[in-house]
Amino acid sequence: MGSGEGGFLRRQRKKKPVIAILRELLESVPIVPVAYDAYRPLIVDGLMYFLKRLPAARLDAIVGEQLGLASALDSDERVIALLRRCPTLHKLGQVVAHDKGLPAEIRARLQTLETMPPTADFVAVTALIRTQLGNAPGVVLADAALAEGSVAVVVPFTWHDAPHGEPDRGVLKVIKPGVREQLHEELAIWPDLASFLERRSLEYGLPALDFTETLDGVRSLLLNEVRLDLEQERLARAYRFYAGTTAVVVPRVLSLSTPLMTAMEFIPGRKITESGLDAVERKRLARTAIEALLAAPFWSTSPDAHFHADPHAGNIFVTDDGRVAFFDWALTTELSQGQRAAVVHAMLGAATLDVRSICLAIADLGRVSDCGAVENAVRAGLRKIRRGTFPGFNWLTGILDELARTAAIHFPEETTLFRKSLLTLQGVAEDVSGEIAVDDVLVRSGITTFAKELPKRPLARTMSREFGSHVSNLDLINAWMAVPWLPTRYWVASLRDMVSTTP
């Protein structure tokens, strides 16, 4: 911050504390649309609670930047400038950028956080890279960064003396200078912030929301993003998993990598939501992304399936030759075959209107604290099916979200991250091609998997679910036996609905 700006702030401090100046700025900016005006006090209070607990120097810099912005600047741009100053807020913006519950104009603005023009001190970044490269010969860095995220910056390079088998073009990913310290400062605030927001919501008469789960999810994303050594392991695993797939590509980790710097091959392309392609091609791209990131691992026979846990559009590109490229594997999540089988079993129970089967399957996905609430949520979900909702992944995710919101069940982190990954990718797919739904792709892929394995199923393994479809022969027999009872279950439940809604 320049001396002039610092002097201005010091003069302002004599008249009014910086935190008061910041509140006036936030309250003067329409940070939510009119339709969501009831949430404005909560958002302002939450931001103030967070910002005033930052070190004074950082708070001065944030206020100074806001005061220095042109008065005619769009209010959304002011909010984006604020979010970029804090890596935790930046990542939170990325997480909710494809939430279909938000107005389109807010989502569009937040999505700019996914691929922003680099602003990090390039001299400091290159100095850090040189330290990590050591005496590596023939490496020439580009004159500017290629991209910047919430915690890292990516710099292209050419490698004139690359060993045999290594490409001569790549990118280097390093953590932005000062970000680790900022994360330490900000994440220390988050546990109390979540409790504050939940209390404040009740005071304002707003719906009860689980801020703790949302902030914990973002916390996991950020803590993993600064562990570049772990990302390299996950990137290498993803590269092996997709190596035989011609429609997708994952960058290869290069030998220049260190625990503090990731070197990977350069894959030219464009953000998937900015591909500029026709409707048919966009539909293909959306389907390919869902098949690769969700369907392929979910319907695999692997004991533990690994999923990209941060599949926002800034991490999914279209290459120059039409493939879908997946970047940033800092955070992945695993689902065991038992967990995947529980998801399938819940949907089988939904297809046969079997309350008990669904409740048992949901219990296998988490730790139930209120069995009555689970049963009520399941019955409410079945009412939606009787009114035409498809009993697929979106249907089940809706029930799980409601149970998590009311704390009727506690889900392990991997289940929570899978739900968020599914919802994020659904938002991306709709932004790319509104004709594609995650349910459609996942269910069709499951049916295809089942059809391929059916002739090979050993009849003697009645109880085993060690198949790609995650259903045993006994599951199939039970589902078949339930078919004759479906009309009775439907009409009995429908009559119960009618009685419960009769005045």
Secondary structure as UniProt FT lines:
FT   HELIX           3..15
FT   HELIX           18..28
FT   HELIX           34..39
FT   HELIX           40..51
FT   TURN            52..53
FT   HELIX           56..68
FT   TURN            71..72
FT   HELIX           75..84
FT   HELIX           87..96
FT   TURN            97..98
FT   TURN            100..101
FT   HELIX           104..110
FT   HELIX           111..113
FT   HELIX           122..133
FT   TURN            134..135
FT   TURN            137..138
FT   STRAND          139..141
FT   STRAND          147..148
FT   STRAND          152..159
FT   TURN            160..161
FT   TURN            164..165
FT   STRAND          169..175
FT   TURN            177..178
FT   HELIX           179..187
FT   TURN            188..189
FT   HELIX           190..203
FT   TURN            204..205
FT   HELIX           211..225
FT   HELIX           228..241
FT   TURN            242..244
FT   STRAND          248..249
FT   TURN            255..256
FT   TURN            259..260
FT   STRAND          261..265
FT   STRAND          269..271
FT   HELIX           272..274
FT   HELIX           279..290
FT   HELIX           291..295
FT   HELIX           296..298
FT   STRAND          304..308
FT   HELIX           313..315
FT   STRAND          316..319
FT   TURN            320..321
FT   STRAND          324..326
FT   STRAND          332..336
FT   HELIX           337..351
FT   TURN            352..353
FT   HELIX           355..363
FT   TURN            364..365
FT   STRAND          367..368
FT   HELIX           371..386
FT   TURN            387..388
FT   HELIX           393..405
FT   TURN            406..407
FT   STRAND          409..410
FT   HELIX           413..432
FT   TURN            434..435
FT   HELIX           438..453
FT   HELIX           454..456
FT   TURN            459..460
FT   TURN            468..469
FT   HELIX           473..482
FT   HELIX           483..485
FT   HELIX           486..501
//
